[in-house]
């Protein structure tokens, strides 16, 4: 159920009462920007503790819950009758007392919580220390943690790193996007990821101000712990040619099973594409999806990538090149790859490029080729 209008306490109370009915089988409830307050949180917590509730996902993003609301909600998260596995509290004004309450719920051996999204809450060092106390508890079985745009500082990263070092056995996805991470931040985190996060499958660091040193530390960490990572998102970080060389070389490691790489708006040029093409040509690469949108790939960059796509070892099925300065000359190379009977291509996005009539005709003709497996 997805409700996006103002509800107020009375309506939330009625809704919570209905959730406790034996006839209610509701599993997902989204109440984004609905004017829910701390009073509504108390009613929802009561519903969660009912042995009749089937709710597995609750999204309260954009409501001014603040600490009191989270404190009222948290006992319901720790109750053994609650089946809630996903909680989203994006931009809810959570601070220290709210983090302490959530930590208590995470540390409970009766909590079913597996995904927590606290994005767009300003979390200082003290708040991260409190939250991390719950994360490092052996009873915490959190699999997805999202902390986008939380203003993480050096102390907060240190607390998170310590927690992950103590208890990372369940973590599958970590999203720290839109936090300005210094070199020291990245060194702390990446060292822990390399040594302890053996089951991490998705790492998202969009717009994190990664430097050459930070990228080198990340690649080093992933090389020491490559077997489970499937998705890496470094979009909106300014990646140099050296960064691209290091990253591409790592993809040629037979232990690295990376399948999705997102590098949107990273300032990648033709030289960076050459490094990526080398990785794609390797029979060790497992890459299935590559997103280079918003980079100055140009026709020459596309030519190098396209040549790699024709190699039998290349497994790439999705290529996104939105607004990459590609013209009809670049389409010639892509069409050659599409016509290859070795190509695994399924999805291609060329939006925002000046292809012209010739480019469109070339692509259209390629669609008629029996070896073309395009879906989108």
C-alpha positions as CSV (number, residue, x, y, z in Angstrom):
1,X,0.0,0.0,0.0
2,X,1.4,3.4,-1.0
3,X,-0.2,6.5,0.6
4,X,1.2,9.9,-0.2
5,X,-1.3,12.3,1.2
6,X,-1.5,14.0,4.6
7,X,-2.8,11.5,7.1
8,X,-2.4,12.9,10.6
9,X,-2.6,10.9,13.9
10,X,-6.3,9.9,13.6
11,X,-5.9,8.3,10.2
12,X,-2.6,6.6,11.1
13,X,-4.2,5.2,14.2
14,X,-7.1,3.8,12.2
15,X,-4.7,2.3,9.7
16,X,-2.7,0.7,12.4
17,X,-5.8,-0.8,14.0
18,X,-6.7,-2.3,10.7
19,X,-3.3,-3.9,10.4
20,X,-3.9,-5.8,13.6
21,X,-7.1,-7.4,12.0
22,X,-6.9,-11.1,11.3
23,X,-8.1,-10.3,7.7
24,X,-5.3,-7.9,7.0
25,X,-2.4,-9.5,5.0
26,X,-0.6,-6.2,4.3
27,X,3.2,-6.7,3.8
28,X,4.4,-3.4,2.4
29,X,3.3,0.1,3.7
30,X,4.7,3.3,2.3
31,X,3.7,6.5,4.0
32,X,6.2,9.0,2.4
33,X,5.6,12.6,3.2
34,X,2.3,11.9,4.9
35,X,2.6,14.2,7.9
36,X,3.1,11.3,10.3
37,X,4.3,12.4,13.7
38,X,5.6,10.7,16.8
39,X,2.0,9.9,17.9
40,X,1.5,7.9,14.7
41,X,4.7,6.0,15.4
42,X,3.3,4.8,18.7
43,X,0.2,3.5,16.9
44,X,2.3,1.8,14.2
45,X,4.6,0.2,16.9
46,X,1.4,-1.3,18.5
47,X,0.4,-2.8,15.2
48,X,3.9,-4.3,14.6
49,X,3.7,-6.1,18.0
50,X,0.4,-7.7,17.1
51,X,0.7,-11.4,16.4
52,X,-1.7,-10.8,13.5
53,X,0.5,-8.3,11.6
54,X,2.2,-9.5,8.4
55,X,4.0,-6.2,7.7
56,X,7.5,-6.8,6.3
57,X,8.4,-3.3,4.8
58,X,7.6,0.1,6.3
59,X,8.6,3.4,4.6
60,X,8.1,6.5,6.7
61,X,10.5,8.7,4.7
62,X,9.9,12.5,4.6
63,X,7.9,12.6,7.9
64,X,9.1,14.7,10.9
65,X,9.3,11.7,13.2
66,X,12.4,13.0,15.0
67,X,13.9,11.1,17.9
68,X,10.7,10.7,19.9
69,X,8.9,9.0,17.0
70,X,11.8,6.6,16.4
71,X,12.0,5.8,20.1
72,X,8.3,4.9,20.1
73,X,8.7,2.8,17.0
74,X,11.8,0.9,18.0
75,X,10.3,-1.4,20.6
76,X,8.0,-2.7,17.9
77,X,11.1,-3.5,15.8
78,X,12.6,-5.6,18.5
79,X,9.5,-7.5,19.4
80,X,9.6,-11.2,18.5
81,X,6.1,-10.9,17.0
82,X,7.2,-8.3,14.5
83,X,8.0,-9.6,11.0
84,X,9.3,-6.2,9.8
85,X,12.5,-6.7,7.7
86,X,12.8,-3.3,5.9
87,X,12.6,0.1,7.5
88,X,13.1,3.4,5.6
89,X,13.5,6.6,7.5
90,X,14.9,8.9,4.9
91,X,15.0,12.6,6.0
92,X,13.1,12.0,9.3
93,X,15.2,14.2,11.6
94,X,16.8,11.3,13.4
95,X,19.6,12.3,15.8
96,X,21.3,10.8,18.9
97,X,18.4,9.4,20.9
98,X,16.8,8.0,17.8
99,X,20.1,6.3,16.8
100,X,20.4,4.9,20.3
101,X,16.8,3.5,20.1
102,X,17.5,1.9,16.6
103,X,20.8,0.5,17.9
104,X,18.9,-1.2,20.8
105,X,16.5,-2.7,18.3
106,X,19.3,-3.9,16.0
107,X,21.0,-5.6,19.0
108,X,17.9,-7.5,19.9
109,X,18.1,-11.2,19.1
110,X,14.4,-11.1,18.3
111,X,14.6,-8.4,15.6
112,X,13.9,-9.4,12.0
113,X,15.3,-6.2,10.6
114,X,17.5,-6.8,7.5
115,X,17.4,-3.4,5.7
116,X,17.8,0.0,7.3
117,X,17.8,3.3,5.3
118,X,18.7,6.4,7.3
119,X,19.7,8.5,4.3
120,X,19.4,12.3,4.5
121,X,19.6,12.4,8.3
122,X,22.5,14.4,9.6
123,X,24.5,12.0,11.7
124,X,27.4,13.4,13.7
125,X,30.1,11.4,15.4
126,X,28.1,10.7,18.5
127,X,25.1,9.5,16.6
128,X,27.2,7.2,14.4
129,X,28.9,5.8,17.5
130,X,25.5,5.0,19.0
131,X,24.2,3.4,15.8
132,X,27.4,1.5,15.4
133,X,27.0,0.0,18.8
134,X,23.9,-1.8,17.5
135,X,25.6,-2.8,14.2
136,X,28.6,-4.5,16.0
137,X,26.4,-6.6,18.2
138,X,26.5,-10.2,17.2
139,X,22.7,-10.4,17.3
140,X,22.5,-7.8,14.5
141,X,21.7,-9.5,11.2
142,X,21.4,-6.4,9.0
143,X,22.0,-7.1,5.3
144,X,21.5,-3.7,3.8
145,X,22.6,-0.3,5.2
146,X,22.0,2.9,3.4
147,X,23.5,6.2,4.7
148,X,23.3,8.5,1.7
149,X,23.9,12.2,2.4
150,X,24.3,11.8,6.1
151,X,27.3,14.2,6.5
152,X,29.5,11.4,7.8
153,X,32.8,12.7,9.3
154,X,36.1,11.1,10.2
155,X,34.8,10.0,13.6
156,X,31.6,8.6,12.2
157,X,33.5,6.6,9.6
158,X,35.8,5.3,12.3
159,X,32.8,4.1,14.3
160,X,31.2,2.4,11.3
161,X,34.5,0.8,10.4
162,X,34.9,-0.6,13.9
163,X,31.4,-2.0,13.8
164,X,31.9,-3.7,10.5
165,X,35.2,-5.2,11.7
166,X,33.4,-6.7,14.7
167,X,30.3,-7.9,12.9
168,X,30.1,-8.0,9.1
169,X,29.0,-11.5,8.5
170,X,25.5,-10.6,7.2
171,X,26.1,-7.3,5.3
172,X,25.3,-7.6,1.6
173,X,24.9,-4.0,0.6
174,X,26.5,-0.8,1.8
175,X,25.5,2.6,0.4
176,X,27.5,5.7,1.6
177,X,26.8,7.9,-1.4
178,X,26.8,11.7,-1.2
179,X,29.1,11.8,1.8
180,X,32.3,13.7,1.3
181,X,34.9,11.0,2.3
182,X,38.4,12.1,2.8
183,X,41.4,9.9,2.1
184,X,41.5,8.9,5.8
185,X,37.8,8.0,5.7
186,X,38.3,5.8,2.7
187,X,41.5,4.1,4.1
188,X,39.6,3.2,7.3
189,X,36.5,1.8,5.5
190,X,38.2,0.1,2.6
191,X,40.7,-1.6,4.9
192,X,37.8,-3.1,6.8
193,X,35.9,-4.0,3.7
194,X,39.0,-5.9,2.4
195,X,39.6,-7.8,5.6
196,X,36.2,-8.4,7.0
197,X,33.2,-7.9,4.7
198,X,33.4,-11.2,3.0
199,X,29.8,-11.3,1.9
200,X,29.4,-7.8,0.6
201,X,27.7,-7.9,-2.8
202,X,27.0,-4.2,-3.5
203,X,29.1,-1.1,-2.7
204,X,27.7,2.3,-3.6
205,X,29.9,5.4,-3.3
206,X,28.2,7.9,-5.6
207,X,29.6,11.5,-5.2
208,X,32.0,10.7,-2.4
209,X,34.9,12.9,-3.5
210,X,37.1,9.9,-4.1
211,X,40.7,10.8,-4.8
212,X,43.4,8.8,-6.7
213,X,44.6,7.6,-3.3
214,X,41.1,6.6,-2.2
215,X,40.5,4.7,-5.5
216,X,43.8,2.9,-5.1
217,X,42.8,1.9,-1.5
218,X,39.5,0.7,-2.8
219,X,40.9,-1.4,-5.5
220,X,43.5,-2.9,-3.1
221,X,40.7,-3.8,-0.7
222,X,38.6,-5.4,-3.4
223,X,41.5,-7.3,-4.7
224,X,42.0,-8.9,-1.3
225,X,38.3,-9.6,-1.0
226,X,36.8,-9.9,-4.5
227,X,34.8,-13.1,-4.5
228,X,31.3,-11.8,-3.5
229,X,31.2,-8.2,-4.8
230,X,28.7,-8.0,-7.7
231,X,27.9,-4.3,-8.0
232,X,30.1,-1.2,-7.7
233,X,28.8,2.3,-8.2
234,X,31.4,5.1,-8.3
235,X,29.3,7.6,-10.3
236,X,30.0,11.3,-9.8
237,X,33.5,10.9,-8.6
238,X,36.2,12.4,-10.7
239,X,38.2,9.4,-11.8
240,X,41.6,9.9,-13.5
241,X,43.2,7.7,-16.1
242,X,45.3,6.2,-13.3
243,X,42.1,5.3,-11.4
244,X,40.6,3.7,-14.5
245,X,43.8,1.7,-15.1
246,X,43.8,0.4,-11.6
247,X,40.1,-0.5,-11.7
248,X,40.3,-2.2,-15.1
249,X,43.3,-4.2,-14.1
250,X,41.5,-5.5,-11.0
251,X,38.6,-6.6,-13.2
252,X,41.0,-8.9,-15.0
253,X,41.6,-10.8,-11.7
254,X,40.0,-14.2,-12.1
255,X,38.7,-14.0,-8.5
256,X,36.8,-10.7,-9.1
257,X,33.2,-11.5,-10.0
258,X,32.0,-7.9,-10.5
259,X,28.9,-7.9,-12.8
260,X,27.6,-4.3,-12.6
261,X,29.9,-1.2,-12.8
262,X,28.4,2.3,-12.8
263,X,30.6,5.2,-13.6
264,X,28.2,8.0,-14.5
265,X,29.6,11.5,-14.7
266,X,33.1,10.5,-13.7
267,X,35.1,12.6,-16.2
268,X,36.2,9.5,-18.1
269,X,37.7,10.1,-21.5
270,X,38.8,8.0,-24.4
271,X,41.9,6.9,-22.5
272,X,39.8,5.6,-19.7
273,X,37.6,3.7,-22.2
274,X,40.8,2.0,-23.6
275,X,41.5,0.7,-20.1
276,X,38.0,-0.6,-19.7
277,X,38.1,-2.2,-23.1
278,X,41.2,-4.1,-22.1
279,X,39.3,-5.5,-19.1
280,X,36.3,-6.5,-21.2
281,X,38.6,-8.4,-23.6
282,X,39.9,-10.5,-20.7
283,X,38.4,-13.9,-20.4
284,X,38.5,-13.3,-16.6
285,X,35.9,-10.5,-16.7
286,X,32.4,-11.2,-15.5
287,X,31.0,-7.8,-16.3
288,X,27.4,-7.8,-17.5
289,X,26.3,-4.2,-17.1
290,X,28.4,-1.0,-17.7
291,X,27.1,2.5,-17.3
292,X,29.3,5.3,-18.7
293,X,26.6,7.9,-19.1
294,X,27.7,11.6,-18.9
295,X,31.3,10.9,-19.8
296,X,33.2,12.3,-22.8
297,X,33.5,8.8,-24.4
298,X,33.3,10.2,-27.9
299,X,33.4,8.1,-31.1
300,X,37.0,6.8,-30.5
301,X,36.0,5.6,-27.0
302,X,33.0,3.8,-28.5
303,X,35.2,2.2,-31.1
304,X,37.5,0.7,-28.5
305,X,34.6,-0.5,-26.4
306,X,32.8,-2.0,-29.5
307,X,35.9,-3.9,-30.5
308,X,35.9,-5.5,-27.1
309,X,32.2,-6.5,-27.4
310,X,33.1,-8.6,-30.4
311,X,35.4,-10.8,-28.4
312,X,33.9,-14.2,-27.5
313,X,34.9,-13.8,-23.9
314,X,33.0,-10.5,-23.4
315,X,29.8,-11.1,-21.4
316,X,28.5,-7.5,-21.4
317,X,24.8,-7.4,-22.0
318,X,23.9,-3.9,-21.0
319,X,25.7,-0.7,-22.0
320,X,24.5,2.8,-21.1
321,X,26.1,5.7,-23.0
322,X,23.7,8.5,-22.3
323,X,25.0,11.9,-23.3
324,X,28.5,10.7,-24.3
325,X,29.3,12.9,-27.3
326,X,28.6,10.0,-29.8
327,X,27.7,10.7,-33.4
328,X,26.9,8.5,-36.4
329,X,30.6,7.6,-36.7
330,X,30.4,5.9,-33.3
331,X,27.3,4.0,-34.4
332,X,29.3,2.4,-37.2
333,X,31.5,0.6,-34.5
334,X,28.5,-0.3,-32.4
335,X,26.7,-1.8,-35.3
336,X,29.7,-4.0,-36.1
337,X,29.6,-5.3,-32.5
338,X,25.9,-5.9,-32.7
339,X,26.2,-7.9,-35.9
340,X,28.8,-10.2,-34.3
341,X,27.4,-13.6,-33.4
342,X,29.6,-13.5,-30.3
343,X,27.8,-10.5,-28.8
344,X,25.8,-10.9,-25.6
345,X,24.2,-7.5,-26.1
346,X,20.7,-7.1,-24.8
347,X,20.3,-3.5,-23.8
348,X,21.8,-0.3,-25.2
349,X,21.0,3.3,-24.2
350,X,22.3,6.1,-26.5
351,X,19.9,8.8,-25.3
352,X,21.2,12.3,-25.5
353,X,23.7,11.7,-28.3
354,X,23.6,13.4,-31.7
355,X,23.3,10.3,-33.8
356,X,21.6,11.9,-36.9
357,X,19.7,10.1,-39.5
358,X,22.6,8.0,-40.6
359,X,23.3,6.7,-37.1
360,X,19.6,5.8,-36.6
361,X,19.5,4.0,-40.0
362,X,22.6,2.0,-39.1
363,X,21.2,0.9,-35.8
364,X,17.8,0.1,-37.3
365,X,19.5,-2.1,-40.0
366,X,21.4,-3.9,-37.2
367,X,18.1,-4.8,-35.5
368,X,17.2,-6.9,-38.5
369,X,20.4,-9.0,-38.2
370,X,19.6,-12.5,-37.0
371,X,22.5,-12.3,-34.5
372,X,21.1,-9.2,-32.9
373,X,19.6,-10.0,-29.5
374,X,18.5,-6.5,-28.5
375,X,15.6,-6.1,-26.1
376,X,15.8,-2.4,-25.4
